[in-house]
Each structure stands twice: as structure tokens, then as C-alpha cells.
Amino acid sequence: MRRTTVTTLVVALIAGLVGIALMPRVPRLGPHTTGDAELADAARAAVTDPSGHRGLAVALVENGRIRTAGLGDRDPAGRPVEPGTPFEIGSVTKTLTGMLLADQAATGVVHPDDALESTWPAVTGPLREVTLAELASHRAGLPRVALGSPLAWAHLMWANVSGGNPYAGQDVDTLRGTSDRVSPDGGRGEVHYSNVGVSVLGHALAAKAGVAYPDLLHTRLLRPLGMTATVVATRTDDLPANRAQGSRASGRPLDPWTGAGYAPAGIGPWSTAEDLARLAAATLAGTAPGADAATARFREDGDTRIGYGWFTTRHGDREVVWHNGATSGFRSYVGFERATGRAVVVLGNTDRGVDPIGRRLLGLSEREAGAAAPVVPGWIGAGLAVAFTFLGGLSLLGTARRRELDRVTLLAASVWAFAYLGLAHRMGDWSVVPAWLWPLGAGLSAAGVALAATRWRALPVLDARVPWRRLLSVASSLVAAVLAVAAVSD
């Protein structure tokens, strides 16, 4: 018995040491600096906690002059971020779609109060009655997202777990079909953020022009502003070269999002700090096509109003026009203040928010800038890290000590011990929980395996009154463990 205990402890110690080499590595804003050194220093000073950030691209517009800088790394390999490094910009794209509406209205192609059916006749459901202005300002009474079928929702859930692209396969026809099945609810006329509404708006404007949304965007907005590095990646082949790699703040790499259906709302567009600075500068100056989209028209709450895509928020006696973006592994912020003539762009390649950095660069105090809202409550990510790290090992140790036991049961418990470790590694928020807990969990699981090995030869293969039922139960458990590991593997 004593020999078994010593062997178990030795195995646990070795596994723990190996686990140190494999434990989660939380990104931290690196020392690399490119571009304007003074701006880079100001951006670093605006980052209250560098943990959870990997790289940032920033731009500042003052008195019509654009300055840009890159900070940290664009990928885990340590290649530096440059001012021209492409990032996913997410919902910042909604401002571009709103500006397309303002531009097309200015040229007389459409009117903001036109009903959707006059712009995109292919939409035949209840949504055809909403106006273009309602779609642009999130006042059409539509849900945030509507993927249509149970299979699409299942894919969305799987992608959220696996770090994949939840919008894969959502093309323009899929979105149009979805729009025929949704109806404006009782919140019509009030601001309720909707990716569906802005996506429908973008494709409606493109249909009116007889082109695809990316082509309309390029012709009417990107090319006139010289935004040559901005692309809409509707397929993986469209992804820009030398782009940043997105990840969780805990370090887990994530797939880029592509897809034509939700492109006008922010699925697929990539840009750079340089390009978005051109957009912000021209919008601030009123010279950009559709710059009037930034005019606040409708109230969201006591401090915030909305135009066509752009929000305007009061911070004390100051007013900032802005929009942010969030995809699975990127965050973005574009804002400007008319009173000071200053505009800012901040792009990050983790899911740690960058809005406070942008507001600090605009000159707001740390209190006024606030803190970045977490993707999920911190206790969830921390709970997953701790629970999954120790659950498998503790369960295996308990199983291995049972008096009535068989090999099949012991094998399933052993597989789950390491499956839980994989889940903890990938799904836990290690920017909140100390990463050294993970090697302790690895040692605990290894100790359970060592104890199981000492009993293996003396156990029957299967000990159950109904063998086929027991085999089916264990087989399904093993399949679930394999799927769990597959879901969180790169």
C-alpha cells in the first residue's frame, strides 16, 4: 500500500512538472513598438492592465493630421503589430453601412423613410414594411440575431465552444429567407441593437444598386476615402495577408469570421488603423461620403443617441461620436469629438475590450473612460477553469478507490480526467485564475491514472448485470469525451 502511494505521488509530481510546460499562457501586451513612438507611449499609458491584450494598432487624428502606431504582437509567434496590420473590425462596419444609406439618400437613389419593400422587393415577409432609417438606427423592432433553423443555432453553439466561425454558410439568400420569417415586435420605434436589421439594410442598398454589398461599399465609400487596405472577407480566400491572429484574453486562438449574409453588420470586414483613421478624419470633417450618418437623430437613453450606425454619447460635458466592434477574437473602437477635432482608432487582437483605451486617447479621464465590459461575467470563466481543472482528477481518484469496479468504467473515468483538463485549458479564463492551478490539476489526474493502473490487472473487464447497457453507457461517455476534446482543439 505504501509503495502504491509513493508511486502515485511520484507520477503526480512528474505530471505536474510537465504540466508547467503545457499550462495556459495568457497574452500580455508585448514591448514591440512601430510607427509614432509618442502615440505608442500614450496608448500604453491608457492601458490599465496589459494582461489579456496581445497587440494593438492605434491611430490619432488631431487638427487633420493622422498619426499611427503598433504595439505588441500580431500573433503568438511574436511578429510585431504595425499601423498597417489588418484586424477584424466587427460592428464598426455598421457605421459604414449607415454611411452608405446617407450617401445613397444624398444622391436621391433612396430616401431614409422608404419602406424596405421598395428597395429590396425580394423581401416579402412582414419586414418589408420597416423603413431604411429604422434599420440603420436599430429601431425596426428586430432581434439581435436570427439564424433561422435549429441546425443553424446548433452550429452557433458549437462554434462558440470550438472557437470556430458561427456565421459559416450564412449567405445573402439565407439572410433574405430569415428576414421573411421575422417580424417587427412591440419594440419598434425604440433602439434595440440588431445585427439582422443592419445586414438587411446593407443588402437592400446593394440590391437597389444592382451589385453585391462589398462592391457597393468599395465603390461608394472605401475607394473615395483611399481605404485600400479594407476588405470584406466573405470567404476564407478573401482574408488579407499579414493579418493579426485573434484569440481569447486567456490565450486560446480563434478562427476568423467570414460570411456574406451578415457582412453589413460586421461579419468578414477587415481594416487597419490607418484606413479607419482616414474614415474618422473625413467623417469628422464632414467630407466623407455619407458623413451625415454620424448626426444623432434618435435617443437610446439619457446619455446616448444614435444616427445611422453611429452612436453619440455624453460623458459629463463632453460628447463623443463612436462605434465599437467585437468578433470572437478581436475588439475595435472608432470615436471622435467634434468640439476638440480629435478622432481615435484602437484595434486589438484578443477579446479584451479596447473602448476605454480609445476614450482615454480622446482625453477623457480614467473614471470617465470606464472599464471594458467582459465578454461573459468573470466568475463564469474562472469557474470553468477551476472546476474543469480538478473535476476529472478528483472523479478518477474516487472511481479508482471504489470496491466494486471494472476496467471499462475505469477507462472511461481516465479518459474524462484528461478531457476535463483540455476543457479547462481552452475554456477557462486564465487571465482571472492563476495559470499554475492547471499543472496541479494535471498532477491530480495523473495520480488518478497511477492509482487506476495498480488495480487494473485485478479487475474484471465488465461487471454489470446487463453488460450491453453498461457498455452502451460507457461508450457514449467516451464519445462525449472525444467530442469535448475535439471541440476545443485547434
Beta strands, then each sheet from edge to edge (+ up, - down):
strand 1: 33-35
strand 2: 55-62
strand 3: 65-72
strand 4: 87-88
strand 5: 231-232
strand 6: 269-271
strand 7: 298-299
strand 8: 304-306
strand 9: 311-315
strand 10: 318-326
strand 11: 331-337
strand 12: 342-348
sheet 1: 1+ 3- 2+ 12- 11+ 10- 9+ 8- 7+
sheet 2: 4+ 6- 5+
end
